């Protein structure tokens, strides 16, 4: 379904899904996952990545403590989930309550299609 080809009535009744990407510097994945289960968020994806932010990671001592190494990248944890528009605010509140550092990116998804069944825009 192409959003800009809908008439006003179709736009008002079209169910928009929200994609939330959470980038964490600390491993707080389980706390967030368990809290999101309480509001019936069905599935989520967790990815372990390496990246860098504005602040450099802490120095590491290598070679029996005689050498200091400054790593370029640190481990990051990314959680991806899709919720209905009615769950967005509550999901963001839960994420903020159960994490200490990181970023939350919220993106509207116009359509979501289940590959197996062909169902559109179901949670």
Order of alpha helices (4+ residues) and beta strands (2+ residues): alpha-beta-alpha-beta-beta-beta-beta-alpha-beta
